[in-house]
């Protein structure tokens, strides 16, 4: 497995984990939800962050796959 393939695999795992966290967070109780907001490190709502992660990973997927064919 090449370095780029490993990177792409890690990015896909990152994207999938972000989507899973979003889904789980949506079903937390109010205390857990409040705790998750403590020291929240992003300027945007987590749903927006997840969508941006997904878009970014898909862009990288396209770019890395382009490099494979060149």
mmCIF file as Biopython writes it, N, C-alpha, C and O atoms, coordinates in Angstrom:
data_model
#
loop_
_atom_site.group_PDB
_atom_site.id
_atom_site.type_symbol
_atom_site.label_atom_id
_atom_site.label_alt_id
_atom_site.label_comp_id
_atom_site.label_asym_id
_atom_site.label_entity_id
_atom_site.label_seq_id
_atom_site.pdbx_PDB_ins_code
_atom_site.Cartn_x
_atom_site.Cartn_y
_atom_site.Cartn_z
_atom_site.occupancy
_atom_site.B_iso_or_equiv
_atom_site.auth_seq_id
_atom_site.auth_asym_id
_atom_site.pdbx_PDB_model_num
ATOM 1   N N  . UNK A ? 1  ? 0.849   -1.175 0.000   1.0 0.0 1  A 1 
ATOM 2   C CA . UNK A ? 1  ? 0.000   0.000  0.000   1.0 0.0 1  A 1 
ATOM 3   C C  . UNK A ? 1  ? 0.898   1.243  0.000   1.0 0.0 1  A 1 
ATOM 4   O O  . UNK A ? 1  ? 1.823   1.351  0.805   1.0 0.0 1  A 1 
ATOM 5   N N  . UNK A ? 2  ? 0.616   2.166  -0.903  1.0 0.0 2  A 1 
ATOM 6   C CA . UNK A ? 2  ? 1.430   3.377  -1.009  1.0 0.0 2  A 1 
ATOM 7   C C  . UNK A ? 2  ? 1.081   4.354  0.112   1.0 0.0 2  A 1 
ATOM 8   O O  . UNK A ? 2  ? 0.078   4.202  0.809   1.0 0.0 2  A 1 
ATOM 9   N N  . UNK A ? 3  ? 1.934   5.353  0.261   1.0 0.0 3  A 1 
ATOM 10  C CA . UNK A ? 3  ? 1.709   6.394  1.261   1.0 0.0 3  A 1 
ATOM 11  C C  . UNK A ? 3  ? 0.379   7.103  0.991   1.0 0.0 3  A 1 
ATOM 12  O O  . UNK A ? 3  ? -0.393  7.342  1.920   1.0 0.0 3  A 1 
ATOM 13  N N  . UNK A ? 4  ? 0.106   7.439  -0.268  1.0 0.0 4  A 1 
ATOM 14  C CA . UNK A ? 4  ? -1.150  8.124  -0.609  1.0 0.0 4  A 1 
ATOM 15  C C  . UNK A ? 4  ? -2.370  7.257  -0.320  1.0 0.0 4  A 1 
ATOM 16  O O  . UNK A ? 4  ? -3.397  7.763  0.132   1.0 0.0 4  A 1 
ATOM 17  N N  . UNK A ? 5  ? -2.266  5.964  -0.573  1.0 0.0 5  A 1 
ATOM 18  C CA . UNK A ? 5  ? -3.377  5.057  -0.275  1.0 0.0 5  A 1 
ATOM 19  C C  . UNK A ? 5  ? -3.628  4.993  1.233   1.0 0.0 5  A 1 
ATOM 20  O O  . UNK A ? 5  ? -4.775  4.970  1.680   1.0 0.0 5  A 1 
ATOM 21  N N  . UNK A ? 6  ? -2.545  4.964  2.009   1.0 0.0 6  A 1 
ATOM 22  C CA . UNK A ? 6  ? -2.682  4.965  3.467   1.0 0.0 6  A 1 
ATOM 23  C C  . UNK A ? 6  ? -3.317  6.266  3.945   1.0 0.0 6  A 1 
ATOM 24  O O  . UNK A ? 6  ? -4.181  6.267  4.822   1.0 0.0 6  A 1 
ATOM 25  N N  . UNK A ? 7  ? -2.872  7.374  3.350   1.0 0.0 7  A 1 
ATOM 26  C CA . UNK A ? 7  ? -3.428  8.673  3.710   1.0 0.0 7  A 1 
ATOM 27  C C  . UNK A ? 7  ? -4.914  8.724  3.373   1.0 0.0 7  A 1 
ATOM 28  O O  . UNK A ? 7  ? -5.723  9.162  4.192   1.0 0.0 7  A 1 
ATOM 29  N N  . UNK A ? 8  ? -5.269  8.287  2.196   1.0 0.0 8  A 1 
ATOM 30  C CA . UNK A ? 8  ? -6.668  8.290  1.783   1.0 0.0 8  A 1 
ATOM 31  C C  . UNK A ? 8  ? -7.505  7.397  2.692   1.0 0.0 8  A 1 
ATOM 32  O O  . UNK A ? 8  ? -8.625  7.760  3.054   1.0 0.0 8  A 1 
ATOM 33  N N  . UNK A ? 9  ? -6.990  6.265  3.054   1.0 0.0 9  A 1 
ATOM 34  C CA . UNK A ? 9  ? -7.689  5.363  3.968   1.0 0.0 9  A 1 
ATOM 35  C C  . UNK A ? 9  ? -7.922  6.043  5.322   1.0 0.0 9  A 1 
ATOM 36  O O  . UNK A ? 9  ? -9.011  5.947  5.886   1.0 0.0 9  A 1 
ATOM 37  N N  . UNK A ? 10 ? -6.900  6.726  5.839   1.0 0.0 10 A 1 
ATOM 38  C CA . UNK A ? 10 ? -7.038  7.430  7.114   1.0 0.0 10 A 1 
ATOM 39  C C  . UNK A ? 10 ? -8.053  8.558  7.005   1.0 0.0 10 A 1 
ATOM 40  O O  . UNK A ? 10 ? -8.846  8.772  7.922   1.0 0.0 10 A 1 
ATOM 41  N N  . UNK A ? 11 ? -8.036  9.288  5.880   1.0 0.0 11 A 1 
ATOM 42  C CA . UNK A ? 11 ? -9.004  10.360 5.679   1.0 0.0 11 A 1 
ATOM 43  C C  . UNK A ? 11 ? -10.429 9.818  5.631   1.0 0.0 11 A 1 
ATOM 44  O O  . UNK A ? 11 ? -11.341 10.421 6.198   1.0 0.0 11 A 1 
ATOM 45  N N  . UNK A ? 12 ? -10.624 8.699  4.966   1.0 0.0 12 A 1 
ATOM 46  C CA . UNK A ? 12 ? -11.950 8.091  4.893   1.0 0.0 12 A 1 
ATOM 47  C C  . UNK A ? 12 ? -12.419 7.645  6.284   1.0 0.0 12 A 1 
ATOM 48  O O  . UNK A ? 12 ? -13.595 7.790  6.621   1.0 0.0 12 A 1 
ATOM 49  N N  . UNK A ? 13 ? -11.513 7.112  7.076   1.0 0.0 13 A 1 
ATOM 50  C CA . UNK A ? 13 ? -11.853 6.724  8.445   1.0 0.0 13 A 1 
ATOM 51  C C  . UNK A ? 13 ? -12.226 7.953  9.272   1.0 0.0 13 A 1 
ATOM 52  O O  . UNK A ? 13 ? -13.162 7.910  10.071  1.0 0.0 13 A 1 
ATOM 53  N N  . UNK A ? 14 ? -11.486 9.054  9.074   1.0 0.0 14 A 1 
ATOM 54  C CA . UNK A ? 14 ? -11.757 10.308 9.758   1.0 0.0 14 A 1 
ATOM 55  C C  . UNK A ? 14 ? -13.156 10.805 9.408   1.0 0.0 14 A 1 
ATOM 56  O O  . UNK A ? 14 ? -13.929 11.181 10.289  1.0 0.0 14 A 1 
ATOM 57  N N  . UNK A ? 15 ? -13.473 10.803 8.115   1.0 0.0 15 A 1 
ATOM 58  C CA . UNK A ? 15 ? -14.804 11.232 7.647   1.0 0.0 15 A 1 
ATOM 59  C C  . UNK A ? 15 ? -15.894 10.348 8.250   1.0 0.0 15 A 1 
ATOM 60  O O  . UNK A ? 15 ? -16.893 10.849 8.765   1.0 0.0 15 A 1 
ATOM 61  N N  . UNK A ? 16 ? -15.698 9.047  8.182   1.0 0.0 16 A 1 
ATOM 62  C CA . UNK A ? 16 ? -16.696 8.112  8.709   1.0 0.0 16 A 1 
ATOM 63  C C  . UNK A ? 16 ? -16.884 8.288  10.213  1.0 0.0 16 A 1 
ATOM 64  O O  . UNK A ? 16 ? -18.006 8.214  10.714  1.0 0.0 16 A 1 
ATOM 65  N N  . UNK A ? 17 ? -15.793 8.519  10.929  1.0 0.0 17 A 1 
ATOM 66  C CA . UNK A ? 17 ? -15.883 8.742  12.377  1.0 0.0 17 A 1 
ATOM 67  C C  . UNK A ? 17 ? -16.626 10.034 12.681  1.0 0.0 17 A 1 
ATOM 68  O O  . UNK A ? 17 ? -17.432 10.083 13.609  1.0 0.0 17 A 1 
ATOM 69  N N  . UNK A ? 18 ? -16.360 11.081 11.904  1.0 0.0 18 A 1 
ATOM 70  C CA . UNK A ? 18 ? -17.057 12.353 12.112  1.0 0.0 18 A 1 
ATOM 71  C C  . UNK A ? 18 ? -18.558 12.174 11.924  1.0 0.0 18 A 1 
ATOM 72  O O  . UNK A ? 18 ? -19.347 12.690 12.715  1.0 0.0 18 A 1 
ATOM 73  N N  . UNK A ? 19 ? -18.957 11.450 10.889  1.0 0.0 19 A 1 
ATOM 74  C CA . UNK A ? 19 ? -20.384 11.196 10.654  1.0 0.0 19 A 1 
ATOM 75  C C  . UNK A ? 19 ? -20.990 10.359 11.785  1.0 0.0 19 A 1 
ATOM 76  O O  . UNK A ? 19 ? -22.123 10.598 12.204  1.0 0.0 19 A 1 
ATOM 77  N N  . UNK A ? 20 ? -20.235 9.387  12.271  1.0 0.0 20 A 1 
ATOM 78  C CA . UNK A ? 20 ? -20.734 8.553  13.367  1.0 0.0 20 A 1 
ATOM 79  C C  . UNK A ? 20 ? -20.889 9.373  14.647  1.0 0.0 20 A 1 
ATOM 80  O O  . UNK A ? 20 ? -21.882 9.229  15.359  1.0 0.0 20 A 1 
ATOM 81  N N  . UNK A ? 21 ? -19.907 10.233 14.941  1.0 0.0 21 A 1 
ATOM 82  C CA . UNK A ? 21 ? -19.986 11.085 16.122  1.0 0.0 21 A 1 
ATOM 83  C C  . UNK A ? 21 ? -21.201 12.005 16.026  1.0 0.0 21 A 1 
ATOM 84  O O  . UNK A ? 21 ? -21.929 12.182 17.003  1.0 0.0 21 A 1 
ATOM 85  N N  . UNK A ? 22 ? -21.419 12.594 14.844  1.0 0.0 22 A 1 
ATOM 86  C CA . UNK A ? 22 ? -22.575 13.471 14.662  1.0 0.0 22 A 1 
ATOM 87  C C  . UNK A ? 22 ? -23.868 12.721 14.969  1.0 0.0 22 A 1 
ATOM 88  O O  . UNK A ? 22 ? -24.737 13.227 15.680  1.0 0.0 22 A 1 
ATOM 89  N N  . UNK A ? 23 ? -23.985 11.527 14.433  1.0 0.0 23 A 1 
ATOM 90  C CA . UNK A ? 23 ? -25.191 10.718 14.639  1.0 0.0 23 A 1 
ATOM 91  C C  . UNK A ? 23 ? -25.383 10.386 16.122  1.0 0.0 23 A 1 
ATOM 92  O O  . UNK A ? 23 ? -26.489 10.512 16.647  1.0 0.0 23 A 1 
ATOM 93  N N  . UNK A ? 24 ? -24.333 9.971  16.782  1.0 0.0 24 A 1 
ATOM 94  C CA . UNK A ? 24 ? -24.422 9.618  18.198  1.0 0.0 24 A 1 
ATOM 95  C C  . UNK A ? 24 ? -24.714 10.848 19.050  1.0 0.0 24 A 1 
ATOM 96  O O  . UNK A ? 24 ? -25.490 10.778 20.002  1.0 0.0 24 A 1 
ATOM 97  N N  . UNK A ? 25 ? -24.089 11.978 18.705  1.0 0.0 25 A 1 
ATOM 98  C CA . UNK A ? 25 ? -24.290 13.210 19.464  1.0 0.0 25 A 1 
ATOM 99  C C  . UNK A ? 25 ? -25.758 13.645 19.405  1.0 0.0 25 A 1 
ATOM 100 O O  . UNK A ? 25 ? -26.309 14.139 20.389  1.0 0.0 25 A 1 
ATOM 101 N N  . UNK A ? 26 ? -26.372 13.458 18.254  1.0 0.0 26 A 1 
ATOM 102 C CA . UNK A ? 26 ? -27.773 13.859 18.094  1.0 0.0 26 A 1 
ATOM 103 C C  . UNK A ? 26 ? -28.710 13.097 19.031  1.0 0.0 26 A 1 
ATOM 104 O O  . UNK A ? 26 ? -29.826 13.549 19.285  1.0 0.0 26 A 1 
ATOM 105 N N  . UNK A ? 27 ? -28.276 11.963 19.541  1.0 0.0 27 A 1 
ATOM 106 C CA . UNK A ? 27 ? -29.125 11.128 20.391  1.0 0.0 27 A 1 
ATOM 107 C C  . UNK A ? 27 ? -28.673 11.106 21.846  1.0 0.0 27 A 1 
ATOM 108 O O  . UNK A ? 27 ? -29.064 10.220 22.606  1.0 0.0 27 A 1 
ATOM 109 N N  . UNK A ? 28 ? -27.848 12.083 22.238  1.0 0.0 28 A 1 
ATOM 110 C CA . UNK A ? 28 ? -27.390 12.114 23.630  1.0 0.0 28 A 1 
ATOM 111 C C  . UNK A ? 28 ? -28.422 12.805 24.510  1.0 0.0 28 A 1 
ATOM 112 O O  . UNK A ? 28 ? -29.277 13.551 24.033  1.0 0.0 28 A 1 
ATOM 113 N N  . UNK A ? 29 ? -28.319 12.541 25.793  1.0 0.0 29 A 1 
ATOM 114 C CA . UNK A ? 29 ? -29.177 13.245 26.740  1.0 0.0 29 A 1 
ATOM 115 C C  . UNK A ? 29 ? -28.638 14.662 26.942  1.0 0.0 29 A 1 
ATOM 116 O O  . UNK A ? 29 ? -27.538 14.979 26.491  1.0 0.0 29 A 1 
ATOM 117 N N  . UNK A ? 30 ? -29.399 15.498 27.607  1.0 0.0 30 A 1 
ATOM 118 C CA . UNK A ? 30 ? -29.026 16.908 27.732  1.0 0.0 30 A 1 
ATOM 119 C C  . UNK A ? 30 ? -27.727 17.101 28.516  1.0 0.0 30 A 1 
ATOM 120 O O  . UNK A ? 30 ? -26.960 18.015 28.213  1.0 0.0 30 A 1 
ATOM 121 N N  . UNK A ? 31 ? -27.472 16.267 29.505  1.0 0.0 31 A 1 
ATOM 122 C CA . UNK A ? 31 ? -26.237 16.403 30.296  1.0 0.0 31 A 1 
ATOM 123 C C  . UNK A ? 31 ? -25.019 16.074 29.433  1.0 0.0 31 A 1 
ATOM 124 O O  . UNK A ? 31 ? -24.029 16.807 29.444  1.0 0.0 31 A 1 
ATOM 125 N N  . UNK A ? 32 ? -25.095 14.972 28.689  1.0 0.0 32 A 1 
ATOM 126 C CA . UNK A ? 32 ? -23.980 14.597 27.810  1.0 0.0 32 A 1 
ATOM 127 C C  . UNK A ? 32 ? -23.777 15.652 26.731  1.0 0.0 32 A 1 
ATOM 128 O O  . UNK A ? 32 ? -22.642 16.011 26.419  1.0 0.0 32 A 1 
ATOM 129 N N  . UNK A ? 33 ? -24.865 16.146 26.164  1.0 0.0 33 A 1 
ATOM 130 C CA . UNK A ? 33 ? -24.790 17.185 25.141  1.0 0.0 33 A 1 
ATOM 131 C C  . UNK A ? 33 ? -24.084 18.410 25.698  1.0 0.0 33 A 1 
ATOM 132 O O  . UNK A ? 33 ? -23.224 18.991 25.036  1.0 0.0 33 A 1 
ATOM 133 N N  . UNK A ? 34 ? -24.441 18.799 26.898  1.0 0.0 34 A 1 
ATOM 134 C CA . UNK A ? 34 ? -23.811 19.955 27.541  1.0 0.0 34 A 1 
ATOM 135 C C  . UNK A ? 34 ? -22.322 19.704 27.762  1.0 0.0 34 A 1 
ATOM 136 O O  . UNK A ? 34 ? -21.499 20.588 27.525  1.0 0.0 34 A 1 
ATOM 137 N N  . UNK A ? 35 ? -21.979 18.506 28.214  1.0 0.0 35 A 1 
ATOM 138 C CA . UNK A ? 35 ? -20.572 18.173 28.443  1.0 0.0 35 A 1 
ATOM 139 C C  . UNK A ? 35 ? -19.771 18.202 27.144  1.0 0.0 35 A 1 
ATOM 140 O O  . UNK A ? 35 ? -18.617 18.632 27.130  1.0 0.0 35 A 1 
ATOM 141 N N  . UNK A ? 36 ? -20.383 17.744 26.054  1.0 0.0 36 A 1 
ATOM 142 C CA . UNK A ? 36 ? -19.687 17.746 24.770  1.0 0.0 36 A 1 
ATOM 143 C C  . UNK A ? 36 ? -19.419 19.166 24.279  1.0 0.0 36 A 1 
ATOM 144 O O  . UNK A ? 36 ? -18.500 19.390 23.491  1.0 0.0 36 A 1 
ATOM 145 N N  . UNK A ? 37 ? -20.208 20.108 24.737  1.0 0.0 37 A 1 
ATOM 146 C CA . UNK A ? 37 ? -20.028 21.503 24.324  1.0 0.0 37 A 1 
ATOM 147 C C  . UNK A ? 37 ? -18.909 22.200 25.095  1.0 0.0 37 A 1 
ATOM 148 O O  . UNK A ? 37 ? -18.391 23.221 24.643  1.0 0.0 37 A 1 
ATOM 149 N N  . UNK A ? 38 ? -18.529 21.657 26.257  1.0 0.0 38 A 1 
ATOM 150 C CA . UNK A ? 38 ? -17.430 22.249 27.023  1.0 0.0 38 A 1 
ATOM 151 C C  . UNK A ? 38 ? -16.138 22.176 26.213  1.0 0.0 38 A 1 
ATOM 152 O O  . UNK A ? 38 ? -15.754 21.104 25.745  1.0 0.0 38 A 1 
ATOM 153 N N  . UNK A ? 39 ? -15.473 23.311 26.050  1.0 0.0 39 A 1 
ATOM 154 C CA . UNK A ? 39 ? -14.225 23.431 25.287  1.0 0.0 39 A 1 
ATOM 155 C C  . UNK A ? 39 ? -14.374 22.999 23.832  1.0 0.0 39 A 1 
ATOM 156 O O  . UNK A ? 39 ? -13.407 22.545 23.220  1.0 0.0 39 A 1 
ATOM 157 N N  . UNK A ? 40 ? -15.571 23.134 23.273  1.0 0.0 40 A 1 
ATOM 158 C CA . UNK A ? 40 ? -15.812 22.794 21.869  1.0 0.0 40 A 1 
ATOM 159 C C  . UNK A ? 40 ? -14.822 23.563 20.998  1.0 0.0 40 A 1 
ATOM 160 O O  . UNK A ? 40 ? -14.783 24.791 21.072  1.0 0.0 40 A 1 
ATOM 161 N N  . UNK A ? 41 ? -14.013 22.876 20.167  1.0 0.0 41 A 1 
ATOM 162 C CA . UNK A ? 41 ? -12.892 23.533 19.489  1.0 0.0 41 A 1 
ATOM 163 C C  . UNK A ? 41 ? -13.191 24.165 18.123  1.0 0.0 41 A 1 
ATOM 164 O O  . UNK A ? 41 ? -12.273 24.675 17.481  1.0 0.0 41 A 1 
ATOM 165 N N  . UNK A ? 42 ? -14.436 24.145 17.667  1.0 0.0 42 A 1 
ATOM 166 C CA . UNK A ? 42 ? -14.738 24.631 16.322  1.0 0.0 42 A 1 
ATOM 167 C C  . UNK A ? 42 ? -15.616 25.877 16.380  1.0 0.0 42 A 1 
ATOM 168 O O  . UNK A ? 42 ? -16.395 26.054 17.317  1.0 0.0 42 A 1 
ATOM 169 N N  . UNK A ? 43 ? -15.484 26.736 15.374  1.0 0.0 43 A 1 
ATOM 170 C CA . UNK A ? 43 ? -16.311 27.933 15.284  1.0 0.0 43 A 1 
ATOM 171 C C  . UNK A ? 43 ? -17.713 27.623 14.766  1.0 0.0 43 A 1 
ATOM 172 O O  . UNK A ? 43 ? -18.655 28.362 15.052  1.0 0.0 43 A 1 
ATOM 173 N N  . UNK A ? 44 ? -17.858 26.551 14.018  1.0 0.0 44 A 1 
ATOM 174 C CA . UNK A ? 44 ? -19.138 26.191 13.409  1.0 0.0 44 A 1 
ATOM 175 C C  . UNK A ? 44 ? -19.821 25.088 14.213  1.0 0.0 44 A 1 
ATOM 176 O O  . UNK A ? 44 ? -19.190 24.388 15.004  1.0 0.0 44 A 1 
ATOM 177 N N  . UNK A ? 45 ? -21.121 24.954 13.991  1.0 0.0 45 A 1 
ATOM 178 C CA . UNK A ? 45 ? -21.900 23.852 14.533  1.0 0.0 45 A 1 
ATOM 179 C C  . UNK A ? 45 ? -21.270 22.537 14.059  1.0 0.0 45 A 1 
ATOM 180 O O  . UNK A ? 45 ? -20.743 22.466 12.949  1.0 0.0 45 A 1 
ATOM 181 N N  . UNK A ? 46 ? -21.325 21.505 14.894  1.0 0.0 46 A 1 
ATOM 182 C CA . UNK A ? 46 ? -20.654 20.254 14.540  1.0 0.0 46 A 1 
ATOM 183 C C  . UNK A ? 46 ? -21.203 19.647 13.259  1.0 0.0 46 A 1 
ATOM 184 O O  . UNK A ? 46 ? -20.448 19.042 12.497  1.0 0.0 46 A 1 
ATOM 185 N N  . UNK A ? 47 ? -22.489 19.792 13.005  1.0 0.0 47 A 1 
ATOM 186 C CA . UNK A ? 47 ? -23.070 19.271 11.758  1.0 0.0 47 A 1 
ATOM 187 C C  . UNK A ? 47 ? -22.396 19.922 10.552  1.0 0.0 47 A 1 
ATOM 188 O O  . UNK A ? 47 ? -22.112 19.255 9.557   1.0 0.0 47 A 1 
ATOM 189 N N  . UNK A ? 48 ? -22.145 21.219 10.643  1.0 0.0 48 A 1 
ATOM 190 C CA . UNK A ? 48 ? -21.453 21.922 9.557   1.0 0.0 48 A 1 
ATOM 191 C C  . UNK A ? 48 ? -20.014 21.445 9.417   1.0 0.0 48 A 1 
ATOM 192 O O  . UNK A ? 48 ? -19.509 21.277 8.307   1.0 0.0 48 A 1 
ATOM 193 N N  . UNK A ? 49 ? -19.361 21.231 10.549  1.0 0.0 49 A 1 
ATOM 194 C CA . UNK A ? 49 ? -17.978 20.746 10.534  1.0 0.0 49 A 1 
ATOM 195 C C  . UNK A ? 49 ? -17.909 19.389 9.851   1.0 0.0 49 A 1 
ATOM 196 O O  . UNK A ? 49 ? -17.020 19.143 9.037   1.0 0.0 49 A 1 
ATOM 197 N N  . UNK A ? 50 ? -18.840 18.514 10.181  1.0 0.0 50 A 1 
ATOM 198 C CA . UNK A ? 50 ? -18.867 17.171 9.591   1.0 0.0 50 A 1 
ATOM 199 C C  . UNK A ? 50 ? -19.056 17.248 8.075   1.0 0.0 50 A 1 
ATOM 200 O O  . UNK A ? 50 ? -18.390 16.537 7.322   1.0 0.0 50 A 1 
ATOM 201 N N  . UNK A ? 51 ? -19.960 18.108 7.639   1.0 0.0 51 A 1 
ATOM 202 C CA . UNK A ? 51 ? -20.174 18.263 6.195   1.0 0.0 51 A 1 
ATOM 203 C C  . UNK A ? 51 ? -18.908 18.782 5.506   1.0 0.0 51 A 1 
ATOM 204 O O  . UNK A ? 51 ? -18.565 18.333 4.413   1.0 0.0 51 A 1 
ATOM 205 N N  . UNK A ? 52 ? -18.224 19.720 6.142   1.0 0.0 52 A 1 
ATOM 206 C CA . UNK A ? 52 ? -16.978 20.247 5.575   1.0 0.0 52 A 1 
ATOM 207 C C  . UNK A ? 52 ? -15.899 19.173 5.529   1.0 0.0 52 A 1 
ATOM 208 O O  . UNK A ? 52 ? -15.137 19.095 4.566   1.0 0.0 52 A 1 
ATOM 209 N N  . UNK A ? 53 ? -15.833 18.347 6.567   1.0 0.0 53 A 1 
ATOM 210 C CA . UNK A ? 53 ? -14.883 17.230 6.579   1.0 0.0 53 A 1 
ATOM 211 C C  . UNK A ? 53 ? -15.191 16.294 5.418   1.0 0.0 53 A 1 
ATOM 212 O O  . UNK A ? 53 ? -14.290 15.876 4.691   1.0 0.0 53 A 1 
ATOM 213 N N  . UNK A ? 54 ? -16.468 15.969 5.250   1.0 0.0 54 A 1 
ATOM 214 C CA . UNK A ? 54 ? -16.875 15.081 4.161   1.0 0.0 54 A 1 
ATOM 215 C C  . UNK A ? 54 ? -16.499 15.644 2.803   1.0 0.0 54 A 1 
ATOM 216 O O  . UNK A ? 54 ? -15.972 14.925 1.954   1.0 0.0 54 A 1 
ATOM 217 N N  . UNK A ? 55 ? -16.767 16.929 2.591   1.0 0.0 55 A 1 
ATOM 218 C CA . UNK A ? 55 ? -16.415 17.571 1.312   1.0 0.0 55 A 1 
ATOM 219 C C  . UNK A ? 55 ? -14.911 17.571 1.086   1.0 0.0 55 A 1 
ATOM 220 O O  . UNK A ? 55 ? -14.435 17.272 -0.009  1.0 0.0 55 A 1 
ATOM 221 N N  . UNK A ? 56 ? -14.168 17.912 2.140   1.0 0.0 56 A 1 
ATOM 222 C CA . UNK A ? 56 ? -12.714 17.971 2.040   1.0 0.0 56 A 1 
ATOM 223 C C  . UNK A ? 56 ? -12.128 16.592 1.710   1.0 0.0 56 A 1 
ATOM 224 O O  . UNK A ? 56 ? -11.243 16.475 0.863   1.0 0.0 56 A 1 
ATOM 225 N N  . UNK A ? 57 ? -12.624 15.559 2.382   1.0 0.0 57 A 1 
ATOM 226 C CA . UNK A ? 57 ? -12.123 14.206 2.135   1.0 0.0 57 A 1 
ATOM 227 C C  . UNK A ? 57 ? -12.444 13.769 0.708   1.0 0.0 57 A 1 
ATOM 228 O O  . UNK A ? 57 ? -11.610 13.145 0.052   1.0 0.0 57 A 1 
ATOM 229 N N  . UNK A ? 58 ? -13.635 14.089 0.223   1.0 0.0 58 A 1 
ATOM 230 C CA . UNK A ? 58 ? -13.982 13.703 -1.144  1.0 0.0 58 A 1 
ATOM 231 C C  . UNK A ? 58 ? -13.097 14.439 -2.156  1.0 0.0 58 A 1 
ATOM 232 O O  . UNK A ? 58 ? -12.710 13.863 -3.174  1.0 0.0 58 A 1 
ATOM 233 N N  . UNK A ? 59 ? -12.777 15.705 -1.882  1.0 0.0 59 A 1 
ATOM 234 C CA . UNK A ? 59 ? -11.854 16.449 -2.753  1.0 0.0 59 A 1 
ATOM 235 C C  . UNK A ? 59 ? -10.489 15.778 -2.762  1.0 0.0 59 A 1 
ATOM 236 O O  . UNK A ? 59 ? -9.888  15.594 -3.820  1.0 0.0 59 A 1 
ATOM 237 N N  . UNK A ? 60 ? -10.006 15.416 -1.588  1.0 0.0 60 A 1 
ATOM 238 C CA . UNK A ? 60 ? -8.695  14.761 -1.500  1.0 0.0 60 A 1 
ATOM 239 C C  . UNK A ? 60 ? -8.725  13.405 -2.200  1.0 0.0 60 A 1 
ATOM 240 O O  . UNK A ? 60 ? -7.748  13.011 -2.838  1.0 0.0 60 A 1 
ATOM 241 N N  . UNK A ? 61 ? -9.836  12.698 -2.083  1.0 0.0 61 A 1 
ATOM 242 C CA . UNK A ? 61 ? -9.990  11.419 -2.762  1.0 0.0 61 A 1 
ATOM 243 C C  . UNK A ? 61 ? -9.823  11.612 -4.272  1.0 0.0 61 A 1 
ATOM 244 O O  . UNK A ? 61 ? -9.103  10.858 -4.927  1.0 0.0 61 A 1 
ATOM 245 N N  . UNK A ? 62 ? -10.494 12.627 -4.812  1.0 0.0 62 A 1 
ATOM 246 C CA . UNK A ? 62 ? -10.386 12.905 -6.255  1.0 0.0 62 A 1 
ATOM 247 C C  . UNK A ? 62 ? -8.960  13.267 -6.638  1.0 0.0 62 A 1 
ATOM 248 O O  . UNK A ? 62 ? -8.426  12.757 -7.622  1.0 0.0 62 A 1 
ATOM 249 N N  . UNK A ? 63 ? -8.346  14.151 -5.856  1.0 0.0 63 A 1 
ATOM 250 C CA . UNK A ? 63 ? -6.984  14.595 -6.172  1.0 0.0 63 A 1 
ATOM 251 C C  . UNK A ? 63 ? -5.970  13.465 -6.075  1.0 0.0 63 A 1 
ATOM 252 O O  . UNK A ? 63 ? -5.105  13.326 -6.940  1.0 0.0 63 A 1 
ATOM 253 N N  . UNK A ? 64 ? -6.075  12.660 -5.028  1.0 0.0 64 A 1 
ATOM 254 C CA . UNK A ? 64 ? -5.122  11.560 -4.875  1.0 0.0 64 A 1 
ATOM 255 C C  . UNK A ? 64 ? -5.312  10.507 -5.942  1.0 0.0 64 A 1 
ATOM 256 O O  . UNK A ? 64 ? -4.342  9.899  -6.393  1.0 0.0 64 A 1 
ATOM 257 N N  . UNK A ? 65 ? -6.551  10.282 -6.353  1.0 0.0 65 A 1 
ATOM 258 C CA . UNK A ? 65 ? -6.796  9.318  -7.422  1.0 0.0 65 A 1 
ATOM 259 C C  . UNK A ? 65 ? -6.330  9.851  -8.772  1.0 0.0 65 A 1 
ATOM 260 O O  . UNK A ? 65 ? -5.908  9.074  -9.629  1.0 0.0 65 A 1 
ATOM 261 N N  . UNK A ? 66 ? -6.399  11.167 -8.974  1.0 0.0 66 A 1 
ATOM 262 C CA . UNK A ? 66 ? -5.871  11.784 -10.195 1.0 0.0 66 A 1 
ATOM 263 C C  . UNK A ? 66 ? -4.360  11.574 -10.274 1.0 0.0 66 A 1 
ATOM 264 O O  . UNK A ? 66 ? -3.811  11.285 -11.338 1.0 0.0 66 A 1 
ATOM 265 N N  . UNK A ? 67 ? -3.702  11.726 -9.124  1.0 0.0 67 A 1 
ATOM 266 C CA . UNK A ? 67 ? -2.251  11.558 -9.094  1.0 0.0 67 A 1 
ATOM 267 C C  . UNK A ? 67 ? -1.850  10.123 -9.428  1.0 0.0 67 A 1 
ATOM 268 O O  . UNK A ? 67 ? -0.766  9.888  -9.963  1.0 0.0 67 A 1 
ATOM 269 N N  . UNK A ? 68 ? -2.719  9.167  -9.113  1.0 0.0 68 A 1 
ATOM 270 C CA . UNK A ? 68 ? -2.444  7.758  -9.425  1.0 0.0 68 A 1 
ATOM 271 C C  . UNK A ? 68 ? -2.403  7.526  -10.934 1.0 0.0 68 A 1 
ATOM 272 O O  . UNK A ? 68 ? -1.610  6.728  -11.434 1.0 0.0 68 A 1 
ATOM 273 N N  . UNK A ? 69 ? -3.272  8.237  -11.643 1.0 0.0 69 A 1 
ATOM 274 C CA . UNK A ? 69 ? -3.358  7.997  -13.088 1.0 0.0 69 A 1 
ATOM 275 C C  . UNK A ? 69 ? -2.361  8.823  -13.886 1.0 0.0 69 A 1 
ATOM 276 O O  . UNK A ? 69 ? -2.141  8.559  -15.068 1.0 0.0 69 A 1 
ATOM 277 N N  . UNK A ? 70 ? -1.759  9.817  -13.253 1.0 0.0 70 A 1 
ATOM 278 C CA . UNK A ? 70 ? -0.779  10.659 -13.967 1.0 0.0 70 A 1 
ATOM 279 C C  . UNK A ? 70 ? 0.615   10.103 -13.873 1.0 0.0 70 A 1 
ATOM 280 O O  . UNK A ? 70 ? 1.552   10.689 -14.416 1.0 0.0 70 A 1 
#
